[in-house]
Amino acid sequence: MTRLFLVAGEPSGDLLGGALLAGLREIGGGLEVAGVGGPAMAAEGLASRFPMEELSVMGLAEVLPRLPNLMRRIRETGAAAAAMAPDALVTIDSPDFSLRVARRARRLRPDLRVIHYVAPSVWAWRPGRARKMAEVVDHVLALLPFEPPYMEAAGMSCDFVGHPVAAEPQATAEEVAAIRAELGVAPGQRLLIVLPGSRRGEVERLGPVFAEVVRRLAAADPGLAVVLPAAAPVVGLLAGVFPGVRVLDPRPWGKAEAEARKRAVFAAADVALAASGTVSLELAAAGTPMVIAYTANPLTGWIVMRMALIDTATLVNLVTDSRVVPEFFLGDCTPEKITPAVVRLFDDPEAAAVQRAAGARTMELLGRGGEAPGLRAARSVLAAIAQRRV
């Protein structure tokens, strides 16, 4: 019997936790779980100590009013993890909350085994985070293949377990044809999808820039079809920022169907213009050439530029050690610079083919075609526990 206390603080972590628990149950041997999670982890038998949504806050203005409750939850969760005396405490992403829980639990039970799922991006900025994390974490489950050496150098063991995007099913040719017909895109007509982010702040900063790119592209090519696959929280905002452009609202569909439709739209597009983030991997998985852009307020931009350790932030470029995906960040995030890059992907089949090949290689390196990431993560957790027992 394996006893685990798990902590996830946001939907992406809940999905990882759910897949991990499913992998553990597939391996067998008995499992007892407690902790904090969302619907995916609940479906695998976790009764969350409190609603995970209490932890899904971002930004100083949002966090400050809820800080007393967050601190109380850290104390309660850390104490509960120590009291359970599990084989391991598994913290999943959300380091601001989960690692504070681990630190408190470790104070109460110094021999507690702590496993953290999702390595911090110390290869990008703030490398000291790994050393800080090693004070309370024994073992790390990494999503990217180049991350283990960074964790090991800081004193933790680490396994690359694969990225969940690489395991997602992709749209069939029939599904692509159906979604293009539904959108009114004729055979041979060019389709651009625009993805300016899933949070209001992102849309407010990037939306006007992307809207001007769309205006310029449409002026040069009146037959261009443009759609915006929206995240539910910003549907209304997008409609105002992109007048006359079709916004795809996911809310009428169930979660699974909405995700399947999104993947079909991605695969149906000839080119994507997207905010920097995990969406670049989703586009790569779908085989969609992309241009990536991002901007921030001047102070944040200055800090990022001062602290950055890499010259690219797009995971396709990082994983393949290439620079095939064009990026326009901060001061370069302008319609004048972005528009020609989008046009090139439409007009230059070789440039688009190079990106598709890099996307396919990225998925291969992230585990496509191999054992599911949740199962690999489960094996890594069990091996880390067994090593401690020895």
N, C-alpha and C positions, 0 to 999 in steps of 0.2 A: 504493500500500500504506500503510495506516494502522497505526502501532504504538502500542499502549496498554499501560500497566501499571495494573491495577485493584486496589483494596483494599476488600473488604467484610468487616465483622466480626460480622454477625448475620444471622439468616434474612431479615428484612425487606429489608436491604441486598442480600443475595444475589438476592432476587427482582427488585429494581430493576436490579441489574447484569445479570442474565440477560435481562431485557427490553431493556436498552440494547444488549447484544451482538447480540440477535436483530434489533433495528432497524438496527444497523450492517451486519449481513450482508444484510438486505433491500435496503438502499441499494446495497450492492456496492462494488467498487473494491479489494477485498483487505483482509485484517485479520490482524494478528499480535498476540496477547495473552499477557500473563503477569501473575502477581500472586497474590492471595489471595481465595478465594471459596468458595461452597458448591455444592450440587447443581445449582441453576438456572444458575449461571455455568459449571459443568463441562459441562452439556448443550450449551452454546454454544461449547465448545472451550477453556475455561480449565483448565489443570492447576495446581491450587492448590499453592503452595509448602509449605504445612502445613495441617492440618485447621482450618477456620474455627472450629470449636467451641472451640478453645483461647482464643478471644477473647470468647466469650459468657459473661462473668461480670459480675455486678452486686452492688453492695453492698460496703462496706469489709471486712467479715469474709470475704467470698469472694475479694476481689481481693488482699488482703495476702499470703496464702500463695503466690499465683501471680505476684506482682509481679516477681521476678527473671526468670521465663520471659517475661512480657509485655514487659519492657524489652529482653530479648534479641531477641524477635521484632520489636520496633520498629527496633532497630539493623540486624538482618539485612534486613528488608523495605525500609527506606530505602536501604540500600546496593545492594540488588538493583534497585530502581527507578532509581537513578542510573546503575548500570552498564548497564542496558538502553538508556539514552538514548532513551526513547520520544518520540513526538510529544506525548503528554500523560500525566501521572499522574492517574488518575481515582479519587478517594477517595469512598466511598459511605457516608454517615451515620457512625455510630460515631466521633464526633469525638475522643474521648479517645485512641483508638488511631490512627485514620487521619490526623489532622492532625499528630500527632507524627511519623508516618512521613513526611509531606510536608515537615515542617520539616527533618528529617534529610537527606532526599533533596535538598532545595534547598541545604543547606550544601555537599553534595558536587558538585552541578550547579546553579549559580545561575540558569542560563537555562532550567531545566526548567519547562514549562507545567503548572500544577496546576489541575484542575477538580474541584469538590466537588459531589456530588449529594445534595440535601436541605439546604435552607437552615436554619440554626439559628433557633429561635423567639425572635429578639431583640425582636419586637413584643410578646412576653409578659413577658419578664424578662431581665435581664443584657444590655442593648444593647451593652455593650462587647465582647461576644463577636465581633461582626461586624468591628470594627476589628482585633481580635487575629487573626481568621481571614485578614483581608486581607493580613497580613504574609507569608503563604505561599500564598494561593489567588488565582488570576487570574479565574476564571469559576465561576459557581454555577448549578446546575440546581435550580429551585424547584418544589415540589409545590403551592403555594398561590398564587393569582393576585395577592395583595396584597404578596407578599414581595420582588419585584425592587427596588422603590425603597429598601428598607432595605439591601440588599446594595450597590446602586450608590452610596448615600450613604457607605458605608464604603470605597469605592474599587475594588470588583469589578464586572465585568460580570455580568449575570444574565438568564436566560430562564425564564419560567414554562413548564413542559413538561407539566403535567397530573398529576393524582393517580391512582395505579393503581386505587384503589377505583372510580373513575368508569368504568373500562373493564371491570370484572368482569361476567360474564354474570349475569343475575338469574333467579330461579326463575319458571317458568311457572305458570299457574293450575292446570294438571294436577299439577305437582310439589307445589304448595301443598296441594291437596286430598289428595294421596297421603300427605304427611307428617302432616297433621292426622288422617287416618284411622289411620295407623300409631301415632300417639301416643294414640289413643282419644279425640280431641276431637270432640264431636258438632257438627253444623252449628248455628251460632248460639251455641255455647258460647264464653264468653270465655276467651282464652288469654293468660297473662302469661309472658314469658320473663325470667329473672333472670341477670344477667351481672356477678358481683362481681369479675372480674379473672382474669388468667391466671397470676399469681404467688402463691406462698404468703403473702407479706406482705400483699398486697392482700386476699386472701380472709380472712385472719385479722383484719384491721381492719374490712373492710366486711361480711363474712359475717354476723356477729351482728346488725348493723343491718338488713340486707336480710331476714334470716330473721324478724325481728320484724315488718317491714312485711308480709311474706307471711302471717304468722300473723294479723295484724289484717285483712288483705284477705279471707282465707279465712273468718274468723269472720263477716264481714259478708256474704259471698257464698259459701256452701258449694259452689256449682256451678262456681266458678272453677277452671280448669285452670292449673297452674303447671309449667314445665319449666326446667331449667338446662342450656343448651348449654355443655358444659365444655371447657376446654383440657386436654390430656392430663396435664400435670404436677399438676393439682389435682383430678382426679376423686375420689380417695379422700377428700381433705380436704372437698370440697363435700358428699359423702354424709354426713359426720359433722356438718357445720354446719347442713345443711338436712334433718333427718330426715323421712322420709315424702314428700319432693319428688323427682320423677323427674329424675335426672341423666343427660344424654345423653353417653355416652362415645364420643369420636371414634376410639379406637384400633382397633376391629374393622374399620375401613374404610381404604382407601388414601387418600393425602393429597388427591387431586383429588376423590374421591367424598365424603370427609368435609367438604371445603369446600363442595361443592354441597349437601349435606344441611344444613349450617349456614345457608347462604343461604335454603334453603327454610323452615327453622324460623323464621328472622327474618321472612320475608315472611308466614308463617302467623300470627304473633302479632298480637294487637290492640294490645298495649302492651308496652314493654320497660323494665325497671329496670336500669340499667347503670352500671358504673364509668366515670369519665372516661377518654377515650383515643380511639384510632382507631376503636374499635368504634362510636362515635357516627356516623362516616361510613358504616360498613357498614350500620347500621340505617337511616340516611337513604337509602342506595341501595336498600334493600329496601322503603322506604315505610312504615316502622314508627315510630309515635309513641313518644317515649321520655322518661324522667326520668333525669337524670344526677346521680350523687353521688360524693363522694370524701372520704376523710379521711386523716390522717397523724399521726405522733406530734407532741406539742405543739411541740417545738423546730422540726421541719421546717415545721410549719404557721405558726409565727411568722415564720420566715425567708421563706417564700413570700409571706405577706401583706405583709411589709415591702418585698419586691422586685417584686411584681407590677405590671405596667403597664396591665393590662386588667381589666375587670369581669366577664368571662366566659371560661371555658376550653373551651367546647364549640365545635367547629369549624363546626357548622351555624350557630350564632349569629354567629361571626366572619366566615365567608365571605359570609353574606347581610346582614351588618350589622343583625341583628335580635336579639331575645332571646326567641324563641318556645319554645326548649327550656328547661324549668325545671331549675335546678341547685341542689344542696345540698352545699356544701363545708365541710370542717373543722367548726366549731361548729354549722353548720346541718345537718350530716349526722346527722339523728336520725329515728327512726320517726315521731315526732309531726309533723314537717314534711314528710317524704317521702310518707307514706301519702295525705294529701288530694290531692297533685299527681297521684299515680297514679290515684286514683279519678276525678279530673276528666277525665283522658284517656279513661277508660272511659265516663263518663257524658255528656260534652260532645262531640258529633260535630263541632262547629265548631272546637273547640280541636285535636282530632285532625287535622282537614282542613287547618288552618293549618300544622301541623307537616309534614304530608305535602307540601304545596306548597313549604315552605321546603327540605325535603329534596331535592325534584326540582330546585329552583333551584340548590341547592348542587352537585348532580351536573353540572348544565349548566355552571356556572361552573368546575368542576374538569375539564371536558373531555369529558363524556359526549357521544357522537355524533360526536366529531371524530377526528382522527388519534390513534392509540394513543400513550400516554405514552412508551413505549420508543422508538418511531420519532421522536417529537418530541425526545426527549433525544439520540438519535443525530444528528439534524440539528444540534442546538445544539453538540454536541461537535465535529463536523466544522467548523462555522462558526468556533468559537473557535480551532481549530487553524489553519484557513486564515488567520484574521486575524493570528495570531502570525507565520505564515510570511511574510505580506506585510510 
